[in-house]
Amino acid sequence: MPNTIQSIYTLGQSVWYDNINRGMLNSGGLQDLIDIGVTGLTANPTIFEKAISNSNDYDDQLLTLALEGKDKNGIYDGLVIRDIQEAADLLRPVYDKTYGIDGYASLEVSPRLAYDTNGTISEAVNYFTSLNRPNVMIKVPATPEGIPAIRALIGQGINVNVTLIFSVEVYQRVQQAYLLGLEDLAKITDDLSRVASVASFFVSRVDTAVDDLLSEQVTTGEQRSAELLGKAAVSNAKIAYHEFQKAFSSSQFKSLEEKGAMPQRPLWASTGTKNPAYSDVLYVDSLIGKNTVNTMPDATLEAFLDHGNATNTVNIDVDQAEQAIKSIEDTSISLTSVTDRLLSDGVKAFADSFELLLDNIEAKRTRLIQSQSGVVNTG
């Protein structure tokens, strides 16, 4: 009997794993997930900060890189590139079997570059070249500066995972960047089948932010607002999926599809439930459908395997979703303001994790070199 991951795959949704660490790569943990139906992997600076700072699994390679004269930035690159390469190699059979639709591992450009178009392009090209795997994606944030970088990278045939999308309006700009990038690529090749992209639309954080505002209204006596709690995120995502269907059934895409182009699938990110009052599989069960990906952290993956429901849901009740968003905005909550803040907060959170990780790498570098030299740090 198929498990729930395998069941939703037959409905057109892929499950990717939102985590990585060297321990799971060495122990066979990622291979075990692939064996039960996981078809991809995503990572970000926060995930790598936890993986590298909180274990000794990286120390041998870290010391080797340090003794080669690498600074903390070079050490970071060496550590994460190796992890993503190993994950991509494990996922390569999936990539081959699905003809490049699935089987990807994603590595994010530095959060320092979130507002630097040219810097993002340069680092993405360097990462893609260094990784040297066809089944890797470079994660680029959907900032105003990141969106033109998406077009430029797709135009060079580089796979892109667009991250930190919170609003439908930004998502529409991401779609156009992908389509225009494909048109650029079509000027230099007739085969568009070897470039892929996903658009990571963040879900649970929207509910957290909107629910906070609605709860404030409830405390002031606006009881209508209570009925809208927990409605924003799924409604927002369903509207985004409707926009996906329109964009990738358009004549603009059809002409590209004839040259082998794949649709840029929506990827539901931030799918771990943050409010304990809500189902722990809310952001999986509610968003299942064709040509989508759901990237799940450990707890959500385990919960969905245990009691998830494999039913096509993402294109159901879209009218109700639109009404829910309208009702929220009728309470004087600006969803645009909310999603703009979530984007800037998301960039900052990743940047903070990245800087913390670099500091920890520097501290480990110093300690390991001292240990190697027989120097005891008494400080």
C-alpha positions in Angstrom: 0.0 0.0 0.0 1.5 3.4 -1.0 2.3 5.9 1.8 0.8 9.4 1.7 3.9 10.9 0.0 3.6 8.3 -2.8 -0.1 8.9 -3.0 0.1 12.7 -3.5 2.9 12.1 -6.1 0.3 10.3 -8.2 -1.8 13.5 -7.9 1.0 15.6 -9.3 2.6 16.9 -6.1 6.3 16.2 -5.2 7.6 16.2 -1.7 11.0 17.7 -1.0 12.8 17.6 2.3 13.5 21.0 3.9 16.6 20.2 5.8 20.2 18.9 5.4 23.1 18.0 7.6 26.2 15.9 7.1 25.1 13.3 9.6 22.0 12.3 7.6 24.1 12.2 4.4 26.7 9.9 6.1 24.1 7.7 7.8 21.9 7.1 4.9 19.1 9.2 6.3 18.5 11.1 3.0 18.6 7.9 1.0 15.9 6.4 3.3 13.7 9.5 2.6 14.3 9.1 -1.1 13.3 5.4 -0.8 9.9 6.4 0.6 9.1 8.9 -2.1 10.9 12.2 -1.3 12.1 13.6 -4.6 14.2 16.7 -3.7 15.9 18.7 -1.0 16.0 22.4 0.0 18.4 24.2 2.3 18.9 27.8 3.5 21.3 29.7 5.8 19.3 28.9 8.9 19.4 25.2 8.2 23.1 25.2 7.5 23.7 27.3 10.7 22.1 24.6 12.8 23.8 21.8 10.9 27.4 23.2 11.1 27.3 25.1 14.4 25.7 22.3 16.4 27.7 19.3 15.4 31.3 18.1 14.9 30.4 16.4 11.6 32.1 19.2 9.6 35.2 19.6 11.7 37.6 17.5 9.6 36.8 19.2 6.4 36.7 22.6 8.2 40.2 22.0 9.5 41.4 20.9 6.0 40.0 24.1 4.4 41.5 26.2 7.2 44.9 24.7 6.7 44.6 25.4 3.0 44.3 29.1 3.9 40.6 29.5 3.4 38.9 32.3 5.4 35.5 31.8 7.0 33.7 32.6 3.7 35.8 30.2 1.7 35.3 27.5 4.4 31.5 28.1 4.3 31.4 27.6 0.6 33.5 24.4 0.8 31.3 22.9 3.4 27.9 23.7 1.8 29.0 22.8 -1.7 30.1 19.4 -0.6 26.8 18.8 1.2 24.7 19.9 -1.8 26.8 17.8 -4.2 26.3 14.7 -2.1 22.6 15.3 -1.8 22.4 15.9 -5.6 24.3 12.7 -6.3 21.8 10.7 -4.1 18.9 12.4 -5.9 20.4 11.9 -9.4 18.4 8.7 -10.1 15.2 10.6 -9.4 16.3 13.4 -11.7 17.1 10.9 -14.5 13.9 8.9 -14.0 11.7 12.0 -14.1 13.6 13.6 -17.0 14.6 16.6 -15.0 11.3 17.4 -13.4 12.4 16.3 -9.9 15.6 15.2 -8.1 17.0 18.6 -7.2 19.0 19.9 -4.3 18.9 23.7 -3.7 21.7 26.0 -2.4 21.0 29.7 -1.6 23.1 32.7 -2.6 24.4 34.7 0.3 21.7 36.8 2.1 24.1 39.7 1.9 23.3 39.8 -1.8 19.5 40.0 -1.5 19.4 43.6 -2.7 22.3 43.3 -5.2 21.3 42.1 -8.6 24.8 41.8 -10.1 26.2 40.2 -7.0 23.4 37.6 -7.0 24.0 36.7 -10.6 27.8 36.4 -10.1 27.5 34.2 -7.0 24.7 32.1 -8.5 26.9 31.4 -11.6 29.9 30.6 -9.4 27.8 28.2 -7.2 26.2 26.5 -10.2 29.7 26.0 -11.8 31.3 24.8 -8.6 28.5 22.4 -7.8 28.8 20.9 -11.3 25.7 18.9 -11.2 22.7 19.2 -13.6 20.2 18.6 -10.7 21.0 21.5 -8.5 19.0 24.7 -8.1 20.3 28.1 -6.9 18.0 29.8 -4.5 17.4 33.5 -5.3 15.1 35.7 -3.1 12.1 37.4 -4.7 13.3 40.9 -3.8 13.0 43.7 -6.3 16.7 43.2 -7.0 16.5 39.4 -7.1 13.8 39.3 -9.8 15.9 40.6 -12.7 18.7 38.2 -11.5 16.2 35.3 -12.0 15.6 36.3 -15.6 19.4 36.6 -16.2 20.1 33.2 -14.7 17.4 31.3 -16.5 18.6 33.0 -19.7 22.0 31.3 -19.0 20.4 27.9 -18.4 20.9 27.9 -14.6 18.2 26.2 -12.5 16.6 28.6 -10.1 14.6 28.1 -6.9 13.0 31.5 -6.2 12.6 31.9 -2.5 10.8 34.2 0.0 7.7 34.8 -2.1 4.8 35.9 0.0 2.4 37.8 -2.2 0.5 37.0 -5.4 1.7 40.2 -7.0 5.4 39.4 -6.4 4.7 35.8 -7.6 3.4 37.2 -10.9 6.6 39.1 -11.4 8.6 36.0 -10.7 6.6 34.1 -13.3 7.4 36.8 -15.9 11.1 36.7 -15.0 11.1 33.0 -15.6 9.2 33.3 -18.9 11.4 36.1 -20.2 14.5 34.2 -19.1 13.3 31.3 -21.2 12.7 33.6 -24.1 16.3 34.8 -23.7 17.6 31.3 -23.6 15.6 30.4 -26.7 17.7 32.9 -28.6 20.8 30.8 -28.1 19.4 27.2 -28.0 16.4 25.4 -29.4 16.3 23.0 -26.4 14.8 24.5 -23.3 14.3 21.1 -21.5 17.5 21.3 -19.4 16.6 24.3 -17.3 14.1 24.1 -14.4 12.7 26.4 -11.8 10.4 26.4 -8.8 8.7 29.4 -7.1 8.8 29.0 -3.3 5.6 30.5 -2.0 5.8 30.8 1.8 2.6 29.8 3.6 2.5 29.6 7.4 4.3 32.9 8.1 1.4 34.7 6.3 -1.1 33.2 8.8 1.1 34.1 11.8 1.4 37.7 10.7 -2.3 38.2 9.7 -3.6 36.3 12.7 -1.7 38.6 15.0 -3.5 41.6 13.4 -6.9 39.9 13.4 -6.4 38.9 17.1 -5.8 42.6 18.0 -9.1 43.5 16.3 -10.9 40.7 18.2 -9.7 42.1 21.5 -11.2 45.5 20.6 -14.6 43.9 20.0 -14.4 43.1 16.2 -15.8 39.6 16.5 -16.1 39.2 12.7 -12.3 39.1 12.6 -12.3 35.9 14.6 -14.0 34.1 11.7 -11.0 34.9 9.5 -8.3 33.5 11.7 -6.3 30.8 10.0 -7.7 31.7 6.5 -5.1 34.0 5.0 -2.2 31.6 4.2 -4.1 28.9 2.4 -6.3 31.3 0.6 -3.3 33.3 -0.6 -1.6 30.2 -1.8 -4.7 28.9 -3.7 -5.0 32.3 -5.5 -1.3 31.9 -6.4 -1.9 28.5 -7.8 -4.8 29.9 -9.9 -2.3 32.4 -11.3 0.1 29.6 -12.0 -2.5 27.8 -14.1 -3.2 30.9 -16.1 0.4 31.8 -16.7 1.4 28.3 -17.8 -1.5 27.7 -20.1 -0.9 31.1 -21.9 0.3 31.4 -25.5 3.5 32.9 -24.2 4.4 29.7 -22.4 3.0 27.4 -25.0 5.5 28.6 -27.6 8.3 27.9 -25.1 6.8 24.5 -24.2 7.2 23.5 -27.8 10.9 23.9 -27.3 10.9 21.7 -24.2 10.3 24.3 -21.5 8.9 23.1 -18.2 6.5 25.1 -16.1 7.9 26.8 -13.1 6.1 24.8 -10.4 4.8 26.5 -7.3 6.7 25.2 -4.2 4.8 25.5 -0.9 7.4 26.5 1.7 7.2 27.3 5.4 4.7 24.5 5.7 5.3 23.7 9.3 2.3 24.7 11.4 3.3 27.4 13.9 -0.1 27.7 15.7 -0.8 24.7 17.9 -4.5 25.3 17.5 -4.2 24.4 13.8 -3.7 20.9 12.3 0.0 20.0 12.0 -0.7 19.1 8.4 -2.8 22.1 7.5 -0.4 23.5 5.0 0.0 20.2 3.3 -3.5 18.8 3.2 -4.9 22.1 1.9 -2.5 22.6 -1.0 -2.2 19.3 -2.9 -2.5 19.4 -6.6 -0.9 18.9 -10.0 2.5 20.5 -10.9 3.3 21.5 -7.3 6.0 20.8 -4.7 5.7 20.9 -1.0 9.0 21.2 0.9 8.5 19.8 4.5 10.6 20.0 7.6 11.1 16.9 9.7 8.0 17.2 12.0 5.7 18.1 9.1 7.0 15.2 7.0 6.5 12.7 9.8 3.0 14.1 10.6 1.9 13.9 7.0 3.2 10.3 6.7 1.2 9.4 9.9 -2.1 11.1 9.3 -2.1 13.2 6.1 -4.8 13.1 3.5 -3.9 12.5 -0.1 -6.6 14.4 -1.9 -6.5 17.1 -4.6 -7.3 20.3 -2.7 -5.4 23.2 -4.1 -7.8 24.1 -6.9 -10.9 23.7 -4.8 -12.9 26.6 -3.4 -10.8 29.3 -5.1 -13.8 31.6 -5.0 -14.0 31.2 -1.3 -10.3 31.9 -1.0 -10.7 35.1 -2.9 -13.6 36.1 -0.7 -11.5 35.4 2.4 -8.7 37.6 1.3 -11.2 40.4 0.4 -12.8 40.0 3.9 -9.4 40.3 5.5 -8.6 43.4 3.6 -12.1 44.8 4.4 -11.0 44.8 8.1 -8.4 47.4 7.1 -5.5 44.9 7.1 -3.3 45.5 4.1 -2.0 42.2 2.8 0.5 44.0 0.7 2.0 45.6 3.8 2.0 42.3 5.6 3.8 40.5 2.8 6.3 43.3 2.2 7.3 43.1 5.8 7.5 39.3 5.7 9.9 39.6 2.8 12.2 42.0 4.6 11.9 40.0 7.8 12.7 36.8 5.9 15.8 38.3 4.3 17.0 39.6 7.7 16.4 36.3 9.4 18.5 34.5 6.8 21.2 37.2 7.0 21.3 36.9 10.8 21.7 33.1 10.6 24.4 33.5 7.9 26.4 36.0 10.0 26.1 33.8 13.1 27.3 30.8 11.1 30.3 32.7 9.8 31.2 33.7 13.3 30.9 30.1 14.5 33.0 28.9 11.6 35.7 31.5 12.5 35.6 30.3 16.1 35.9 26.7 15.1 38.7 27.5 12.6 40.7 29.1 15.3 40.1 26.3 17.8 40.9 23.5 15.4 44.1 25.1 14.2 45.2 25.7 17.8 44.4 22.1 18.6 46.3 20.9 15.5 49.3 23.0 16.6 49.1 21.7 20.2 48.2 25.2 21.5 45.8 25.2 24.4 43.4 28.1 24.6 43.1 29.0 28.3 40.8 32.0 27.6 
